[in-house]
Amino acid sequence: MSVSIGSAKRDHAVEIELLGERFRIRREGTNGDMDRAAALFTELDGKVAAFGMGGIDLSLRAAGGTYRFRSAKKLVKGVHTTPVLDGTGLKGAVEGSTVAFLKRECGLEFAGKKVLVTSAVDRWGLAEALHDAGCEMVFGDLIYALDLPIPIRNWTTLRILIRTIAPIVVALPYKWLYPTGSEQEKAPERKPKVEALYTWADIVAGDWQFVRKYMPEDMRGKWVITNTTTAEDLELLRSRGVELLVTSTPRLEGRSFGTNVIEAAMVALAGASSELPQAEYRRLLDQVGFTPDVRWLQREE
């Protein structure tokens, strides 16, 4: 069960079989209502095998540090039995390996590609993999989370900035940093200076809500590497000319779930009471056949 502070319009439920066991996976959004989300966590504690926490993270892991959000801790204060997973553990296991998967299975080349990462602190494994693959990088952490029009172009500068600012940022109300509730349904905003970064980039990578936030009308030939997307999101990207869409988690009945949902499913499958080691996530994902979803949007009818 994923409890999300995001829009309820993005709710979805599926039933699937994993290694001979039947699982019901459901996402329920509370439209930004933190009290409602906390009540759901408390009400369902002990009644579901694992919780996903959506629309907000318990913590960020980046640049060698772990930074815990005060807002998120309040949501799960009534949970005493069911494990709560926010996707952070799985991000390191799957998002860092997505680039290797695309090179190995799809024959894609990344060296020299120009990449806009919307927020590296939130997708550290993916940002690190793209950097290590020889891409030319721009990081939008200050732009997307703090609305400061300052792109970061240097890896060392990014690491120093995260270690300096992250301990302060995680103490702020989460809605100041990330779109929640109805904010997730707004049309992409026009911001010419940010649109110029999209125009420059060959690849736009990061959290879908951030990717979408300032996405221009013309995305012809671009690759997008992201996470949670619905069928409607896929059509939006296709209509704007995006060539390739990659989600780090698989698409189940038309929708790619967030890493929090897949992490919760893997913990439930393992019968565990807390987050698993990254190697165990990779083993389980291989066993159930979960791989990144790859869509060439302009080649499909």
C-alpha positions in Angstrom: 0.0 0.0 0.0 1.5 3.3 -1.0 0.2 6.4 0.8 1.1 9.5 -1.1 0.6 13.2 -0.4 0.4 13.6 -4.2 -2.7 14.0 -6.3 -5.5 11.4 -6.0 -6.0 11.6 -9.8 -2.8 9.5 -10.1 -4.1 6.6 -8.0 -3.8 3.2 -9.4 -4.2 -0.5 -8.3 -3.0 -3.7 -9.8 -2.9 -7.4 -8.8 0.1 -9.3 -9.9 1.8 -12.6 -9.2 5.4 -12.6 -7.9 7.3 -15.8 -7.5 4.0 -17.7 -7.0 2.5 -15.3 -4.6 -0.4 -13.0 -5.3 0.1 -9.3 -4.5 -2.3 -6.4 -4.6 -0.5 -3.1 -5.1 -2.3 0.1 -4.5 -1.5 3.8 -4.5 -3.7 6.3 -2.7 -3.1 10.0 -2.9 -4.3 12.5 -0.3 -4.1 15.7 -2.4 -1.4 17.2 -0.2 -3.4 16.6 3.0 -0.6 15.6 5.5 -3.1 14.8 8.3 -5.1 12.5 6.0 -1.9 10.7 5.0 -0.8 10.3 8.7 -4.3 8.9 9.5 -4.1 6.3 6.7 -0.7 5.2 7.8 -2.0 4.7 11.4 -5.3 3.1 10.3 -3.6 0.5 8.1 -0.6 -0.3 10.3 -0.4 -4.0 10.8 -3.1 -4.6 8.1 -0.8 -4.5 5.0 2.5 -6.2 4.3 4.4 -3.0 3.6 3.9 0.7 3.2 5.2 2.8 0.4 5.5 6.5 1.2 4.8 8.6 -1.9 5.1 12.2 -2.8 7.6 12.8 0.0 10.8 11.1 1.2 11.8 10.1 4.7 15.4 11.0 3.8 17.8 11.9 1.0 21.0 10.0 0.4 23.5 11.9 -1.7 27.2 12.9 -1.7 28.0 10.5 1.1 25.4 11.8 3.5 21.9 11.0 4.7 19.5 13.8 5.4 16.1 13.2 7.0 13.0 15.3 6.4 11.2 16.5 9.6 7.8 16.7 7.7 8.0 13.0 6.7 8.8 11.7 10.2 5.5 13.1 11.5 3.5 11.1 8.9 4.5 7.8 10.3 4.6 8.5 14.0 1.6 6.2 14.4 3.2 3.2 12.6 4.6 0.6 14.9 4.3 -2.7 12.9 4.3 -2.4 9.1 7.6 -1.4 7.5 7.6 1.9 5.7 9.6 2.3 2.5 10.1 5.6 0.7 12.0 4.3 -2.3 15.3 5.6 -1.2 16.9 2.2 -0.7 15.7 1.0 -4.1 16.8 4.1 -5.9 20.4 3.3 -5.2 19.9 -0.3 -6.4 18.0 0.4 -9.7 18.5 4.0 -10.8 22.2 3.7 -10.7 22.1 0.6 -12.9 19.6 2.0 -15.4 22.3 3.6 -17.5 24.2 0.3 -17.6 21.0 -1.5 -18.6 20.4 0.9 -21.4 24.0 0.5 -22.7 23.9 -3.2 -22.4 20.4 -4.1 -23.5 19.6 -1.2 -25.9 23.1 -0.4 -27.3 22.7 3.3 -26.3 25.8 5.5 -26.0 26.0 8.2 -23.3 29.5 9.6 -23.6 29.3 13.2 -24.7 25.6 13.5 -24.3 24.3 16.7 -22.7 22.2 16.0 -19.7 19.9 18.1 -17.5 19.4 16.4 -14.1 16.5 18.2 -12.5 17.6 17.3 -8.9 20.7 15.2 -8.3 20.2 15.1 -4.5 16.9 13.2 -5.1 18.3 10.9 -7.8 21.9 10.5 -6.7 22.5 7.1 -8.2 21.1 8.2 -11.6 23.1 11.4 -11.6 26.3 9.6 -10.6 25.8 7.0 -13.3 25.3 9.6 -16.0 28.3 11.6 -14.8 30.5 8.4 -14.8 29.3 7.6 -18.3 31.0 10.7 -19.6 28.0 13.0 -20.1 28.2 16.8 -20.0 26.1 17.6 -17.0 23.9 20.4 -15.7 22.2 20.0 -12.3 19.0 21.9 -11.5 18.8 21.3 -7.7 18.7 25.1 -6.9 16.3 25.8 -9.7 13.6 23.1 -9.1 13.6 22.8 -5.3 14.6 26.4 -4.2 13.5 28.4 -7.2 16.9 29.9 -7.5 17.9 30.4 -11.2 21.4 29.0 -10.8 22.4 25.9 -12.8 25.2 23.8 -11.4 27.7 22.6 -13.9 30.5 21.1 -11.8 30.4 17.8 -10.0 32.7 18.9 -7.1 30.6 22.1 -6.7 27.4 19.9 -6.6 28.8 17.7 -3.8 29.9 20.6 -1.7 26.6 22.4 -2.2 24.6 19.3 -1.1 26.7 18.8 2.0 26.2 22.5 2.9 22.6 23.1 2.1 20.9 19.7 2.5 20.9 19.7 6.3 19.0 23.1 6.2 16.6 22.1 3.4 15.3 19.0 5.1 14.0 21.1 8.0 11.8 23.2 5.6 8.1 22.3 5.0 8.1 19.8 2.2 5.5 21.6 0.1 8.0 24.4 -0.3 10.4 22.1 -2.1 8.2 19.7 -4.2 4.8 19.9 -5.8 2.1 18.1 -3.9 -1.7 17.6 -4.3 -3.3 19.7 -7.1 0.1 21.3 -7.9 1.0 18.0 -9.6 -1.9 18.5 -12.1 -1.0 22.0 -13.3 0.2 22.5 -16.8 4.0 22.9 -17.2 5.0 26.4 -16.4 6.8 28.8 -18.9 10.2 29.8 -17.6 12.4 30.8 -20.6 15.7 30.5 -18.8 14.9 27.0 -17.7 13.5 26.1 -21.1 16.8 27.0 -22.5 18.4 24.2 -20.5 15.8 21.8 -21.9 16.7 23.0 -25.4 20.4 22.5 -24.7 20.0 19.0 -23.3 20.0 15.7 -25.2 18.7 14.0 -22.1 16.4 15.2 -19.3 16.7 13.0 -16.2 15.1 13.1 -12.7 11.8 13.0 -10.8 8.8 13.2 -13.1 7.2 16.1 -11.3 10.3 18.2 -11.7 10.9 17.1 -15.4 7.3 18.1 -16.1 7.3 21.4 -14.2 9.1 23.5 -16.8 8.9 21.2 -19.8 8.7 23.2 -23.1 6.3 22.5 -25.9 9.2 21.4 -28.2 11.0 18.3 -26.9 11.7 16.8 -30.3 14.5 14.2 -30.2 15.0 14.3 -26.4 15.4 11.3 -24.1 13.7 11.4 -20.7 14.8 9.2 -17.9 12.4 9.4 -15.0 10.2 7.4 -12.6 6.4 7.5 -12.1 4.5 8.1 -15.3 0.8 7.4 -16.2 -0.6 6.7 -19.6 -1.6 10.4 -19.8 2.0 11.4 -19.0 3.3 9.2 -21.8 0.9 10.8 -24.2 2.1 14.3 -23.1 5.7 13.3 -23.8 4.8 11.8 -27.2 2.9 14.9 -28.2 5.8 17.1 -27.4 8.2 15.1 -29.6 10.1 13.1 -26.9 12.0 10.3 -28.7 12.7 8.0 -25.8 11.1 7.5 -22.4 12.8 5.4 -19.8 11.3 4.7 -16.4 13.6 3.0 -13.9 10.7 0.8 -12.7 8.5 -1.4 -14.9 5.1 -0.3 -16.3 2.2 -2.3 -14.7 -1.1 -2.1 -16.5 -0.3 1.1 -18.2 1.5 2.9 -15.3 5.0 2.9 -13.9 4.8 2.9 -10.1 7.2 4.9 -8.0 10.3 3.4 -6.4 8.5 3.5 -3.0 5.9 1.1 -4.3 8.3 -1.3 -5.9 10.6 -1.2 -2.8 7.6 -2.0 -0.6 6.6 -4.9 -2.9 10.1 -6.3 -2.7 10.2 -6.0 1.1 6.8 -7.7 1.3 8.0 -10.5 -1.1 11.0 -11.1 1.2 8.8 -11.1 4.3 11.2 -8.5 5.8 10.4 -6.0 8.5 12.6 -3.2 7.1 14.7 -2.0 4.1 16.8 -4.6 2.4 20.4 -4.4 1.2 20.8 -3.1 -2.3 22.2 -6.5 -3.5 19.1 -8.2 -2.2 16.8 -5.7 -4.1 18.8 -6.5 -7.3 18.5 -10.2 -6.7 14.7 -10.1 -6.2 14.2 -7.7 -9.2 16.1 -10.1 -11.4 14.0 -13.1 -10.1 10.6 -11.4 -10.7 11.8 -10.0 -14.1 11.4 -6.3 -13.2 13.5 -4.1 -15.5 13.4 -0.5 -16.6 10.6 0.3 -19.1 11.9 1.6 -22.4 9.6 3.3 -24.9 10.5 4.8 -28.3 7.6 7.2 -28.4 7.7 8.3 -32.0 8.0 4.7 -33.3 4.8 3.4 -31.7 1.3 3.6 -33.2 
